[in-house]
């Protein structure tokens, strides 16, 4: 298998619970060492998709492939994945070190073809040939080998290896000095790091995270976004992160999968999803937006409110009804006579690094939102200016 081949593939995956279909023919490819965010509102199917990848749910239709191998029917413990759940699921009676080491201390169970253990079987045969029951015993064992061709093999990780690997991941997640602290005495962010360390210590190919930052306060959540991305880069593990928070997705993801009503609406990088949304739904869900109805004149011109404007190049056919997107940060407030649009300031909100200004457009009464570093007093008559390339043209789906 070439290293450039996909790590995970979902092919035509659908899922129904009773009579309710929650996933509709989902096709998704995830590559090695990617940070992928499944993004969408509650009920869009993102968590169900994650659970199907992890083996916690079985698809009603379709296949799940890991490294080109069909794993659709494999349970979670036989997939090369680990999961960090929303509630972390730490053991309150164990300290940080023992919580992280737990997965390594469990006996590792694997299933090996009995043919690979033939030497052991042969030596067993020799020892049994001296007994009166050897013929009957060998016949029964050969019969079982045909019915059950695999043998359960149990191994343990040495204490030295456990200690080395626990210290390694503790350093990775910035928990040095907390090894013997009870997890009940940790902050939310520290518990999060313990849960992640426990999940990656077994060196899975894929780490699944189900809205793992949602319980943290705003500042800690932002800090953890950067830490998670750095951890993913350092480990080379593929991260699949479920969230409804657009900022989390834009900050962390190499690939964003926007979902709606059990279907994938758009897949792309953060830049592609934000600056080139496929439709009104994605434009509204990712970032703040001003949306207008328009008509394509030609490749570089559209009609907005009956006026012709230059726009970013579009391949949509002339005379087609379209949606037009203008991001608030792309709009400038100018004198009315210099504006492409005009209106009256209705409200202004201080957002810390900028002001959010709501303007009621003169011609239509439409509300237009603008982000600016200048304070603009309410009731002031203003012009709104923008560059041609700031008008993004979208097909109406």
C-alpha positions as CSV (number, residue, x, y, z in Angstrom):
1,X,0.0,0.0,0.0
2,X,1.5,3.3,-1.1
3,X,1.9,6.0,1.6
4,X,0.0,8.4,-0.7
5,X,-3.1,6.3,-0.6
6,X,-6.0,7.4,1.6
7,X,-5.9,6.3,5.3
8,X,-9.7,6.3,5.7
9,X,-12.5,6.1,3.1
10,X,-16.2,6.3,3.5
11,X,-18.0,5.0,0.4
12,X,-21.7,5.6,0.0
13,X,-22.3,5.5,3.8
14,X,-25.9,5.9,5.0
15,X,-27.3,5.5,8.5
16,X,-30.9,5.2,9.7
17,X,-32.2,4.9,13.3
18,X,-35.6,3.2,13.0
19,X,-37.4,5.3,10.3
20,X,-35.1,8.4,10.6
21,X,-32.2,8.6,8.1
22,X,-29.4,10.6,9.7
23,X,-26.7,10.1,7.0
24,X,-27.3,10.1,3.2
25,X,-24.8,8.5,0.9
26,X,-21.7,10.1,2.5
27,X,-18.4,9.8,0.5
28,X,-15.3,11.0,2.4
29,X,-11.6,10.5,2.0
30,X,-9.1,11.3,4.9
31,X,-5.4,11.2,4.4
32,X,-2.5,10.4,6.7
33,X,-1.3,13.1,9.1
34,X,-4.4,15.3,8.5
35,X,-6.3,17.3,11.0
36,X,-9.9,17.0,9.8
37,X,-12.9,18.8,11.4
38,X,-16.5,17.6,10.9
39,X,-18.4,20.8,11.2
40,X,-22.1,21.5,11.4
41,X,-25.1,22.3,13.6
42,X,-26.7,19.8,16.0
43,X,-28.4,16.9,14.1
44,X,-26.4,17.3,10.9
45,X,-24.8,13.8,11.2
46,X,-21.3,14.7,12.2
47,X,-21.1,12.7,15.4
48,X,-22.8,9.7,13.7
49,X,-20.1,9.9,11.0
50,X,-17.4,9.9,13.7
51,X,-18.9,6.9,15.5
52,X,-19.1,5.0,12.2
53,X,-15.4,5.7,11.6
54,X,-14.6,4.5,15.2
55,X,-16.8,1.4,14.9
56,X,-19.3,2.5,17.6
57,X,-22.1,2.5,14.9
58,X,-22.5,0.3,11.9
59,X,-23.7,2.0,8.6
60,X,-27.0,0.9,7.2
61,X,-25.4,1.0,3.8
62,X,-21.9,1.6,2.4
63,X,-18.4,0.7,3.4
64,X,-15.6,2.0,5.8
65,X,-12.1,1.3,4.6
66,X,-8.8,1.7,6.5
67,X,-5.7,1.5,4.3
68,X,-7.9,0.1,1.6
69,X,-9.2,-2.7,3.8
70,X,-12.9,-3.0,4.5
71,X,-13.4,-2.6,8.3
72,X,-17.1,-1.9,8.2
73,X,-17.9,-4.9,10.5
74,X,-14.9,-4.6,12.8
75,X,-15.6,-3.4,16.4
76,X,-13.7,-0.4,17.9
77,X,-11.0,-2.4,19.6
78,X,-9.9,-4.0,16.4
79,X,-9.5,-0.6,14.6
80,X,-6.3,1.5,14.8
81,X,-8.3,4.3,16.5
82,X,-8.7,5.8,19.9
83,X,-11.4,8.2,21.0
84,X,-11.6,11.2,23.3
85,X,-15.2,11.7,24.4
86,X,-16.8,14.9,25.6
87,X,-16.8,14.0,29.2
88,X,-13.1,12.7,29.1
89,X,-14.1,9.4,31.0
90,X,-11.0,9.6,33.4
91,X,-10.7,7.3,36.4
92,X,-11.2,9.4,39.5
93,X,-9.3,6.9,41.8
94,X,-6.1,7.1,39.7
95,X,-3.6,9.8,39.4
96,X,-2.4,11.4,36.1
97,X,0.3,8.8,35.6
98,X,-1.9,5.8,36.1
99,X,-4.7,7.2,34.0
100,X,-2.4,7.6,31.1
101,X,-0.7,4.2,31.7
102,X,-3.9,2.4,31.9
103,X,-4.2,1.4,28.3
104,X,-0.6,0.0,28.3
105,X,-1.2,-2.0,31.4
106,X,-4.2,-3.9,30.0
107,X,-3.1,-7.1,28.5
108,X,-2.8,-6.7,24.8
109,X,-4.9,-9.3,23.0
110,X,-4.4,-10.2,19.4
111,X,-5.6,-13.0,17.1
112,X,-2.9,-14.9,15.3
113,X,-3.4,-17.6,12.6
114,X,-2.6,-21.0,14.1
115,X,-0.4,-21.8,11.1
116,X,2.1,-19.3,12.4
117,X,2.3,-21.2,15.7
118,X,3.0,-24.5,14.0
119,X,6.3,-25.0,15.8
120,X,4.7,-24.8,19.1
121,X,2.0,-27.2,18.0
122,X,4.6,-29.7,16.7
123,X,6.5,-29.7,19.9
124,X,3.2,-30.2,21.7
125,X,2.5,-33.2,19.4
126,X,5.9,-34.8,20.3
127,X,5.1,-34.5,24.0
128,X,1.7,-36.0,23.6
129,X,2.9,-38.9,21.5
130,X,4.1,-40.6,24.7
131,X,0.6,-40.7,26.2
132,X,-2.2,-43.2,25.5
133,X,-4.6,-40.4,24.5
134,X,-2.4,-38.8,21.8
135,X,-4.4,-40.0,18.8
136,X,-7.8,-38.9,20.2
137,X,-6.3,-35.6,21.4
138,X,-4.6,-34.7,18.1
139,X,-7.8,-35.5,16.2
140,X,-9.8,-33.2,18.4
141,X,-7.2,-30.4,18.2
142,X,-7.1,-30.7,14.3
143,X,-10.9,-30.5,14.2
144,X,-10.8,-27.3,16.3
145,X,-8.1,-25.8,14.2
146,X,-10.3,-26.1,11.1
147,X,-13.3,-24.6,12.9
148,X,-11.3,-21.9,14.7
149,X,-8.3,-21.0,12.6
150,X,-7.1,-18.2,14.9
151,X,-5.6,-18.3,18.3
152,X,-5.9,-15.7,21.1
153,X,-2.5,-14.4,22.0
154,X,-1.9,-12.3,25.1
155,X,1.1,-10.1,25.7
156,X,2.1,-7.4,28.1
157,X,4.2,-4.2,27.8
158,X,7.2,-4.1,30.2
159,X,7.3,-1.7,33.1
160,X,10.3,0.1,31.6
161,X,8.4,0.6,28.3
162,X,5.3,1.8,30.1
163,X,7.4,4.3,32.1
164,X,9.2,5.6,29.0
165,X,6.0,6.0,27.0
166,X,4.0,7.7,29.8
167,X,6.8,10.2,30.4
168,X,7.0,10.8,26.6
169,X,3.3,11.7,26.2
170,X,3.2,13.7,29.5
171,X,5.9,15.9,28.0
172,X,4.0,16.1,24.7
173,X,0.8,17.4,26.4
174,X,2.6,19.7,28.8
175,X,1.7,17.9,32.1
176,X,5.2,17.5,33.5
177,X,5.1,17.9,37.3
178,X,1.5,16.6,37.4
179,X,2.3,12.9,37.2
180,X,1.1,12.0,40.6
181,X,-1.7,14.5,41.1
182,X,-5.3,13.1,41.4
183,X,-7.3,13.9,38.3
184,X,-10.1,15.3,40.5
185,X,-7.8,18.2,41.5
186,X,-7.1,19.2,37.9
187,X,-8.6,22.0,35.8
188,X,-10.7,21.3,32.8
189,X,-7.9,21.9,30.4
190,X,-5.5,19.6,32.4
191,X,-8.1,16.8,32.4
192,X,-8.5,17.3,28.7
193,X,-4.8,16.8,28.2
194,X,-4.8,13.7,30.4
195,X,-7.6,12.2,28.3
196,X,-5.7,13.0,25.1
197,X,-2.4,11.6,26.5
198,X,-4.2,8.3,27.4
199,X,-5.7,8.1,23.9
200,X,-2.4,8.6,22.1
201,X,-0.1,6.5,24.2
202,X,-1.1,3.4,22.3
203,X,0.0,5.1,19.1
204,X,-3.1,4.8,17.1
205,X,-3.2,5.9,13.5
206,X,-6.3,7.9,14.1
207,X,-7.5,10.0,17.1
208,X,-11.3,10.7,17.2
209,X,-12.4,13.8,19.3
210,X,-16.1,14.4,19.9
211,X,-16.6,18.1,20.7
212,X,-13.8,17.7,23.2
213,X,-13.4,21.4,23.9
214,X,-17.0,22.3,24.4
215,X,-16.9,22.2,28.3
216,X,-13.9,24.6,28.6
217,X,-14.2,28.4,29.1
218,X,-13.5,30.7,26.1
219,X,-9.8,31.5,26.8
220,X,-8.8,27.9,27.7
221,X,-10.7,26.6,24.6
222,X,-8.6,28.9,22.4
223,X,-5.4,27.9,24.1
224,X,-6.3,24.2,23.6
225,X,-7.0,24.7,19.9
226,X,-3.4,25.7,19.3
227,X,-2.1,22.9,21.6
228,X,-4.2,20.3,19.8
229,X,-2.9,21.4,16.4
230,X,0.7,21.4,17.6
231,X,0.2,17.9,19.2
232,X,-1.2,16.6,15.9
233,X,1.9,17.9,14.0
234,X,4.3,16.5,16.5
235,X,2.7,13.0,16.7
236,X,1.8,12.5,13.0
237,X,-1.5,11.0,14.1
238,X,-4.6,11.8,12.0
239,X,-7.0,13.8,14.1
240,X,-10.8,13.8,13.3
241,X,-12.5,16.4,15.4
242,X,-16.3,17.0,15.6
243,X,-17.4,20.5,16.4
244,X,-20.2,23.0,15.8
245,X,-17.8,25.9,16.5
246,X,-16.6,27.5,13.2
247,X,-13.7,29.2,14.9
248,X,-12.4,25.8,16.2
249,X,-12.6,24.4,12.7
250,X,-10.9,27.4,11.0
251,X,-8.1,27.5,13.6
252,X,-7.2,23.8,13.7
253,X,-8.2,22.0,10.5
254,X,-6.2,21.1,7.4
255,X,-9.5,19.9,6.0
256,X,-13.0,21.1,7.0
257,X,-16.1,18.9,6.2
258,X,-19.2,21.1,6.4
259,X,-22.3,18.9,7.0
260,X,-26.0,19.6,6.7
261,X,-29.0,17.3,7.2
262,X,-26.9,14.1,7.0
263,X,-25.0,15.1,3.8
264,X,-21.6,16.7,3.1
265,X,-22.2,20.3,1.8
266,X,-18.6,21.2,1.1
267,X,-15.0,19.9,1.8
268,X,-12.0,22.2,1.7
269,X,-9.3,24.0,3.5
270,X,-10.2,26.8,6.0
271,X,-9.3,29.4,3.4
272,X,-11.4,27.7,0.7
273,X,-14.4,27.3,3.0
274,X,-14.3,30.8,4.2
275,X,-13.4,32.7,1.0
276,X,-15.1,30.4,-1.5
277,X,-18.2,29.0,0.1
278,X,-20.3,26.8,-2.2
279,X,-23.6,28.3,-1.2
280,X,-25.6,30.4,1.2
281,X,-25.7,27.8,3.9
282,X,-21.9,27.5,4.1
283,X,-21.4,31.2,3.8
284,X,-23.8,31.8,6.8
285,X,-22.4,29.0,8.9
286,X,-18.7,30.0,8.4
287,X,-18.1,33.5,9.7
288,X,-20.3,36.6,9.5
289,X,-21.8,37.4,6.1
290,X,-23.9,39.9,4.2
291,X,-25.9,38.0,1.6
292,X,-27.7,39.6,-1.4
293,X,-29.7,38.3,-4.3
294,X,-28.3,39.1,-7.7
295,X,-28.1,38.2,-11.4
296,X,-25.0,37.3,-13.4
297,X,-24.4,39.8,-16.3
298,X,-21.1,38.2,-17.6
299,X,-18.0,36.6,-16.1
300,X,-16.9,39.8,-14.3
301,X,-20.2,41.6,-13.7
302,X,-23.4,41.1,-11.6
303,X,-26.5,43.1,-10.9
304,X,-27.2,44.0,-7.3
305,X,-30.3,45.9,-6.5
306,X,-30.6,46.7,-10.2
307,X,-27.1,48.2,-10.4
308,X,-24.2,46.6,-12.2
309,X,-21.0,45.9,-10.2
310,X,-17.7,44.3,-11.1
311,X,-17.1,41.1,-9.3
312,X,-14.7,38.2,-8.8
313,X,-14.7,36.1,-11.9
314,X,-17.5,33.5,-12.2
315,X,-18.2,30.7,-14.5
316,X,-22.0,30.8,-13.9
317,X,-24.0,31.4,-17.0
318,X,-25.3,35.0,-17.7
319,X,-28.9,35.8,-16.6
320,X,-28.6,33.3,-13.8
321,X,-30.1,34.2,-10.4
322,X,-27.3,34.0,-7.8
323,X,-26.5,34.7,-4.2
324,X,-23.8,37.4,-3.6
325,X,-21.6,37.4,-0.5
326,X,-19.8,40.4,1.1
327,X,-17.9,39.7,4.3
328,X,-18.2,42.5,7.0
329,X,-14.4,42.9,7.2
330,X,-14.3,43.6,3.4
331,X,-16.6,46.6,3.7
332,X,-15.3,50.2,4.4
333,X,-17.4,53.1,5.7
334,X,-16.8,56.2,3.6
335,X,-18.6,59.5,2.9
336,X,-22.0,58.9,1.2
337,X,-21.0,60.3,-2.1
338,X,-18.0,57.9,-2.3
339,X,-20.0,54.8,-1.4
340,X,-21.2,52.1,-3.8
341,X,-24.1,51.6,-1.3
342,X,-25.5,54.1,1.3
343,X,-27.4,53.8,4.5
344,X,-27.9,55.0,8.1
345,X,-26.0,53.6,11.1
346,X,-28.5,51.7,13.2
347,X,-26.4,50.2,16.0
348,X,-22.7,49.8,16.9
349,X,-21.2,47.2,19.1
350,X,-17.6,47.1,20.5
351,X,-16.1,43.7,19.9
352,X,-12.6,44.3,21.5
353,X,-10.4,44.6,18.4
354,X,-13.1,46.2,16.1
355,X,-16.5,47.8,16.1
356,X,-19.5,45.9,14.5
357,X,-21.6,48.5,12.7
358,X,-25.1,47.7,11.5
359,X,-26.3,50.0,8.7
360,X,-29.8,50.1,7.3
361,X,-29.4,50.4,3.5
362,X,-31.2,53.4,1.9
363,X,-32.8,51.7,-1.1
364,X,-33.9,48.5,0.4
365,X,-34.0,48.8,4.2
366,X,-31.7,45.8,4.3
367,X,-29.4,45.4,7.3
368,X,-25.7,45.4,6.3
369,X,-23.0,44.5,8.9
370,X,-19.5,46.2,8.7
371,X,-16.4,45.5,10.8
372,X,-14.2,48.6,11.3
373,X,-11.7,50.0,13.8
374,X,-13.4,53.4,13.7
375,X,-16.3,54.4,16.0
376,X,-19.2,55.5,13.9
377,X,-22.1,57.2,15.8
378,X,-25.6,55.9,15.4
379,X,-27.9,57.7,13.0
380,X,-25.0,58.9,10.8
381,X,-25.6,58.7,7.1
382,X,-22.7,56.8,5.5
383,X,-21.4,55.3,2.3
384,X,-20.3,51.6,2.0
385,X,-17.3,50.8,-0.3
386,X,-15.7,47.5,-1.3
387,X,-13.3,46.1,-3.9
388,X,-14.6,44.2,-7.0
389,X,-13.0,41.0,-5.9
390,X,-14.8,41.2,-2.5
391,X,-18.1,40.2,-4.2
392,X,-18.3,36.4,-4.1
393,X,-20.9,34.9,-6.5
394,X,-22.6,31.6,-5.4
395,X,-25.1,29.4,-7.2
396,X,-28.5,29.0,-5.6
397,X,-28.8,25.4,-4.4
